[in-house]
Amino acid sequence: LPGKSTFFSRLPQRKDFKWLYAVLHQYRVLPYAQLQRSMVKQGWTEEQVSWMLQVFLELGFITQAGEQIALVPNPAKQELINSPTYRRTYEQTQVERELLFSPYQQMAAWIRNG
């Protein structure tokens, strides 16, 4: 996801983050490889799993020690957009959609105005 086009890849939605949080809540501490295998079975790519975990790390929902992912007990509630990784990808998605679906005149004006 980072540095790649997001248009043709499925971005995780809020419900997907809730599902991941529920899995982490169930186990509290989980080996990264086991979590990744579980999510890949749900249809996620390894890249998407890493991206979602990075968002959780930035928000303070989890910690990582070596290969262990641990849920932080009672983390402060935060919106996903507060994560720099999530915000950057969200903004990239918005720009890509605007460029792909804008009429020629609007796109030309957008490029001229920077």
LOTORTI-385189 format. One record per residue: residue number from 1; x, y, z of N, C-alpha, C, O, CB in turn. Coordinates in steps of 0.02 Angstrom, whole numbers, always signed. Glycine has a CB too. Example, Ala and Ser with C-alpha at 12.3 -4.5 7.8 and 13.67 -1.06 7.14 Angstrom:
BEGIN
(segu 1,(+660,-284,+390),(+615,-225,+390),(+660,-165,+390),(+712,-166,+423),(+565,-224,+452));
(segu 2,(+642,-112,+354),(+684,-53,+357),(+645,+2,+394),(+670,+57,+402),(+704,-30,+286));
This chain:
BEGIN
(segu 1,(+40,-60,+0),(+0,+0,+0),(+42,+64,+0),(+30,+107,-42),(-46,+0,+59));
(segu 2,(+91,+71,+45),(+130,+132,+43),(+170,+137,-22),(+204,+89,-41),(+176,+137,+103));
(segu 3,(+166,+195,-55),(+205,+205,-115),(+176,+173,-177),(+205,+178,-231),(+274,+180,-104));
(segu 4,(+120,+140,-170),(+89,+107,-228),(+21,+139,-240),(-8,+171,-196),(+82,+31,-216));
(segu 5,(-4,+129,-300),(-71,+152,-315),(-120,+114,-271),(-115,+53,-263),(-88,+143,-390));
(segu 6,(-168,+150,-243),(-218,+118,-201),(-283,+105,-239),(-328,+72,-214),(-232,+160,-140));
(segu 7,(-288,+132,-300),(-351,+129,-336),(-375,+57,-349),(-433,+42,-339),(-345,+165,-401));
(segu 8,(-330,+15,-371),(-351,-52,-390),(-343,-103,-334),(-358,-162,-343),(-312,-75,-450));
(segu 9,(-321,-81,-275),(-317,-126,-219),(-372,-108,-169),(-391,-50,-163),(-247,-124,-186));
(segu 10,(-394,-157,-134),(-448,-147,-85),(-418,-118,-21),(-377,-151,+12),(-486,-213,-71));
(segu 11,(-438,-58,-3),(-415,-29,+59),(-458,-56,+116),(-519,-62,+110),(-419,+48,+57));
(segu 12,(-426,-73,+171),(-464,-97,+228),(-513,-44,+252),(-497,+16,+256),(-417,-118,+286));
(segu 13,(-573,-65,+268),(-625,-21,+294),(-626,-26,+370),(-592,-67,+400),(-694,-40,+263));
(segu 14,(-666,+18,+400),(-672,+19,+473),(-690,-51,+501),(-663,-72,+551),(-724,+71,+495));
(segu 15,(-737,-85,+467),(-758,-151,+490),(-700,-201,+490),(-698,-246,+532),(-815,-177,+446));
(segu 16,(-654,-192,+443),(-596,-237,+439),(-549,-226,+498),(-522,-273,+526),(-559,-227,+373));
(segu 17,(-541,-162,+517),(-500,-147,+576),(-534,-173,+639),(-500,-196,+685),(-488,-70,+581));
(segu 18,(-600,-170,+641),(-637,-197,+699),(-627,-272,+704),(-618,-299,+759),(-713,-180,+694));
(segu 19,(-627,-306,+647),(-617,-379,+646),(-547,-395,+672),(-538,-440,+713),(-627,-407,+575));
(segu 20,(-497,-358,+648),(-428,-368,+670),(-422,-356,+746),(-390,-394,+781),(-379,-323,+632));
(segu 21,(-453,-303,+769),(-450,-287,+840),(-483,-343,+881),(-458,-361,+934),(-485,-219,+855));
(segu 22,(-538,-370,+857),(-572,-424,+892),(-527,-486,+897),(-525,-519,+949),(-638,-443,+857));
(segu 23,(-492,-502,+843),(-445,-558,+845),(-390,-545,+896),(-374,-589,+937),(-414,-571,+775));
(segu 24,(-362,-486,+895),(-309,-469,+943),(-336,-469,+1014),(-301,-490,+1061),(-279,-400,+927));
(segu 25,(-397,-447,+1023),(-428,-446,+1090),(-438,-517,+1116),(-429,-530,+1175),(-495,-409,+1088));
(segu 26,(-456,-562,+1072),(-467,-632,+1090),(-402,-665,+1116),(-404,-702,+1165),(-494,-672,+1031));
(segu 27,(-346,-651,+1084),(-284,-684,+1101),(-238,-643,+1146),(-196,-670,+1181),(-247,-703,+1039));
(segu 28,(-245,-577,+1145),(-204,-529,+1183),(-132,-526,+1158),(-106,-471,+1144),(-204,-547,+1257));
(segu 29,(-99,-583,+1151),(-31,-586,+1123),(-32,-640,+1070),(-58,-695,+1081),(+24,-601,+1180));
(segu 30,(-3,-625,+1013),(-7,-671,+957),(+57,-666,+916),(+80,-610,+903),(-70,-656,+914));
(segu 31,(+84,-722,+895),(+142,-718,+850),(+120,-687,+784),(+67,-702,+758),(+172,-789,+838));
(segu 32,(+163,-644,+758),(+148,-608,+696),(+130,-657,+640),(+82,-646,+604),(+207,-564,+675));
(segu 33,(+169,-709,+633),(+158,-758,+578),(+89,-790,+583),(+56,-800,+533),(+213,-812,+579));
(segu 34,(+68,-806,+644),(+2,-837,+654),(-54,-787,+636),(-103,-805,+603),(-7,-861,+727));
(segu 35,(-46,-726,+657),(-95,-674,+641),(-99,-663,+566),(-153,-657,+537),(-78,-608,+677));
(segu 36,(-41,-660,+534),(-39,-649,+462),(-73,-706,+424),(-112,-695,+378),(+34,-641,+439));
(segu 37,(-58,-768,+444),(-90,-827,+412),(-165,-823,+419),(-202,-836,+372),(-63,-893,+442));
(segu 38,(-188,-805,+479),(-260,-801,+492),(-293,-748,+448),(-347,-759,+421),(-272,-785,+565));
(segu 39,(-259,-691,+439),(-288,-638,+399),(-285,-654,+325),(-330,-636,+287),(-253,-573,+413));
(segu 40,(-232,-687,+303),(-226,-706,+232),(-283,-754,+215),(-310,-752,+160),(-157,-738,+218));
(segu 41,(-302,-798,+262),(-359,-843,+251),(-424,-804,+243),(-470,-827,+210),(-365,-893,+310));
(segu 42,(-427,-744,+271),(-486,-701,+265),(-485,-661,+199),(-531,-623,+185),(-489,-653,+324));
(segu 43,(-432,-670,+160),(-429,-636,+95),(-383,-576,+92),(-382,-541,+42),(-497,-616,+76));
(segu 44,(-346,-563,+145),(-300,-506,+146),(-232,-526,+118),(-212,-584,+123),(-292,-479,+217));
(segu 45,(-197,-479,+90),(-128,-492,+69),(-82,-478,+128),(-101,-445,+176),(-109,-448,+7));
(segu 46,(-21,-504,+123),(+28,-491,+176),(+41,-416,+183),(+51,-390,+238),(+94,-528,+163));
(segu 47,(+42,-381,+127),(+53,-309,+127),(-3,-272,+164),(+10,-226,+202),(+59,-283,+55));
(segu 48,(-65,-293,+152),(-122,-261,+187),(-119,-274,+262),(-134,-230,+302),(-188,-287,+158));
(segu 49,(-100,-335,+281),(-95,-352,+352),(-42,-308,+385),(-54,-280,+438),(-77,-427,+362));
(segu 50,(+16,-302,+354),(+69,-260,+381),(+47,-188,+387),(+62,-154,+436),(+132,-265,+336));
(segu 51,(+11,-164,+337),(-13,-95,+337),(-62,-83,+395),(-56,-33,+430),(-46,-79,+270));
(segu 52,(-109,-129,+404),(-158,-122,+458),(-123,-123,+527),(-141,-85,+572),(-211,-177,+454));
(segu 53,(-75,-168,+535),(-39,-171,+598),(+2,-108,+610),(+8,-85,+667),(+8,-233,+599));
(segu 54,(+30,-79,+557),(+66,-16,+564),(+20,+40,+588),(+39,+80,+630),(+98,+4,+497));
(segu 55,(-41,+42,+562),(-90,+91,+585),(-104,+81,+659),(-105,+129,+697),(-156,+85,+544));
(segu 56,(-115,+19,+680),(-127,+4,+751),(-67,+23,+795),(-76,+49,+850),(-144,-70,+761));
(segu 57,(-7,+10,+771),(+53,+29,+808),(+56,+105,+818),(+68,+128,+874),(+117,+5,+772));
(segu 58,(+44,+142,+765),(+46,+214,+769),(-7,+243,+816),(+4,+295,+847),(+38,+244,+701));
(segu 59,(-63,+210,+820),(-117,+234,+864),(-110,+210,+936),(-148,+229,+980),(-184,+211,+836));
(segu 60,(-60,+166,+947),(-49,+142,+1015),(-97,+87,+1036),(-106,+76,+1096),(-53,+198,+1063));
(segu 61,(-127,+53,+988),(-173,-2,+1004),(-137,-67,+1016),(-162,-111,+1051),(-224,-11,+947));
(segu 62,(-77,-74,+987),(-38,-135,+994),(+35,-116,+1006),(+56,-60,+995),(-45,-181,+932));
(segu 63,(+72,-166,+1029),(+145,-160,+1033),(+173,-220,+996),(+140,-271,+987),(+171,-155,+1107));
(segu 64,(+236,-214,+976),(+269,-270,+943),(+337,-278,+976),(+378,-232,+979),(+276,-259,+866));
(segu 65,(+348,-338,+1000),(+413,-356,+1029),(+438,-417,+991),(+413,-473,+1000),(+407,-371,+1107));
(segu 66,(+486,-406,+948),(+509,-461,+906),(+453,-482,+860),(+427,-442,+821),(+534,-521,+949));
(segu 67,(+435,-545,+864),(+382,-571,+821),(+314,-574,+857),(+266,-601,+829),(+400,-641,+797));
(segu 68,(+310,-548,+916),(+248,-550,+955),(+210,-484,+948),(+238,-430,+957),(+262,-564,+1029));
(segu 69,(+146,-489,+932),(+101,-432,+930),(+58,-436,+993),(+27,-487,+1006),(+57,-431,+864));
(segu 70,(+56,-382,+1031),(+17,-381,+1093),(-32,-323,+1092),(-15,-267,+1072),(+64,-376,+1154));
(segu 71,(-92,-337,+1114),(-143,-286,+1120),(-128,-243,+1181),(-113,-269,+1235),(-214,-317,+1125));
(segu 72,(-132,-178,+1174),(-122,-132,+1230),(-188,-130,+1269),(-241,-116,+1239),(-101,-60,+1206));
(segu 73,(-186,-145,+1335),(-249,-143,+1373),(-274,-70,+1379),(-235,-25,+1396),(-239,-174,+1443));
(segu 74,(-337,-61,+1366),(-370,+5,+1373),(-335,+62,+1337),(-319,+112,+1368),(-377,+21,+1445));
(segu 75,(-322,+55,+1273),(-290,+111,+1237),(-338,+170,+1230),(-399,+161,+1234),(-265,+88,+1166));
(segu 76,(-311,+228,+1221),(-353,+287,+1209),(-390,+279,+1143),(-361,+256,+1093),(-310,+353,+1209));
(segu 77,(-454,+297,+1142),(-492,+292,+1080),(-468,+345,+1032),(-460,+403,+1051),(-568,+299,+1094));
(segu 78,(-457,+324,+970),(-434,+369,+918),(-465,+350,+852),(-483,+292,+841),(-357,+369,+913));
(segu 79,(-472,+399,+810),(-495,+386,+742),(-437,+359,+701),(-379,+377,+713),(-525,+451,+709));
(segu 80,(-451,+317,+653),(-400,+289,+609),(-361,+344,+573),(-301,+337,+561),(-430,+241,+559));
(segu 81,(-394,+398,+555),(-363,+452,+518),(-307,+485,+558),(-266,+522,+529),(-415,+504,+498));
(segu 82,(-303,+474,+624),(-250,+502,+665),(-183,+467,+653),(-130,+493,+673),(-268,+497,+739));
(segu 83,(-184,+410,+621),(-122,+374,+604),(-92,+407,+541),(-127,+414,+491),(-135,+298,+592));
(segu 84,(-28,+426,+543),(+3,+454,+483),(+0,+407,+423),(-10,+429,+366),(+76,+472,+498));
(segu 85,(+9,+343,+435),(+6,+294,+381),(-63,+292,+350),(-70,+293,+289),(+25,+224,+406));
(segu 86,(-115,+289,+391),(-183,+287,+367),(-200,+352,+329),(-227,+350,+274),(-233,+277,+425));
(segu 87,(-183,+409,+359),(-198,+475,+328),(-164,+482,+260),(-195,+504,+212),(-175,+532,+375));
(segu 88,(-100,+462,+256),(-63,+467,+193),(-96,+425,+138),(-104,+447,+82),(+11,+445,+203));
(segu 89,(-116,+364,+155),(-147,+319,+107),(-216,+346,+87),(-236,+343,+29),(-153,+248,+135));
(segu 90,(-253,+371,+137),(-320,+400,+124),(-313,+459,+75),(-351,+463,+27),(-354,+422,+190));
(segu 91,(-266,+503,+89),(-257,+561,+46),(-235,+541,-25),(-258,+570,-74),(-205,+609,+76));
(segu 92,(-192,+491,-29),(-170,+465,-94),(-230,+437,-132),(-236,+449,-193),(-116,+411,-85));
(segu 93,(-273,+402,-99),(-333,+374,-131),(-378,+429,-158),(-404,+423,-213),(-371,+330,-80));
(segu 94,(-386,+482,-119),(-428,+538,-141),(-400,+570,-204),(-437,+585,-251),(-436,+590,-85));
(segu 95,(-334,+581,-205),(-302,+612,-263),(-310,+567,-324),(-326,+590,-379),(-227,+626,-249));
(segu 96,(-298,+502,-315),(-303,+455,-372),(-374,+454,-400),(-383,+454,-461),(-283,+384,-350));
(segu 97,(-423,+454,-356),(-493,+454,-380),(-509,+518,-417),(-543,+516,-469),(-542,+445,-320));
(segu 98,(-485,+574,-391),(-498,+637,-424),(-466,+638,-494),(-497,+660,-542),(-471,+695,-382));
(segu 99,(-405,+613,-498),(-371,+612,-563),(-404,+564,-612),(-408,+579,-671),(-298,+594,-554));
(segu 100,(-426,+508,-588),(-455,+457,-632),(-525,+474,-656),(-545,+456,-711),(-456,+390,-598));
(segu 101,(-563,+509,-614),(-633,+521,-631),(-650,+593,-649),(-708,+609,-662),(-676,+501,-574));
(segu 102,(-601,+637,-649),(-613,+707,-666),(-615,+717,-741),(-580,+683,-779),(-558,+752,-636));
(segu 103,(-658,+763,-763),(-658,+780,-834),(-591,+813,-852),(-555,+838,-808),(-717,+828,-851));
(segu 104,(-574,+811,-915),(-510,+837,-939),(-498,+909,-915),(-443,+924,-890),(-507,+835,-1015));
(segu 105,(-547,+953,-921),(-538,+1023,-903),(-522,+1030,-828),(-479,+1070,-809),(-600,+1063,-922));
(segu 106,(-556,+993,-788),(-545,+997,-716),(-475,+971,-698),(-441,+999,-656),(-599,+957,-678));
(segu 107,(-454,+917,-731),(-389,+889,-718),(-333,+937,-741),(-283,+946,-706),(-381,+821,-753));
(segu 108,(-342,+968,-798),(-294,+1015,-824),(-286,+1074,-775),(-231,+1097,-761),(-314,+1041,-894));
(segu 109,(-343,+1099,-750),(-341,+1155,-702),(-307,+1133,-637),(-270,+1172,-607),(-411,+1180,-687));
(segu 110,(-319,+1072,-616),(-290,+1046,-554),(-213,+1042,-562),(-176,+1059,-516),(-319,+975,-537));
(segu 111,(-190,+1020,-621),(-118,+1015,-633),(-86,+1084,-637),(-33,+1096,-609),(-104,+975,-698));
(segu 112,(-120,+1130,-673),(-93,+1199,-679),(-88,+1234,-611),(-40,+1271,-599),(-136,+1240,-725));
(segu 113,(-136,+1223,-569),(-139,+1257,-503),(-99,+1221,-449),(-92,+1246,-394),(-210,+1265,-481));
(segu 114,(-73,+1163,-466),(-29,+1126,-421),(-63,+1097,-364),(-32,+1064,-323),(+24,+1168,-396));
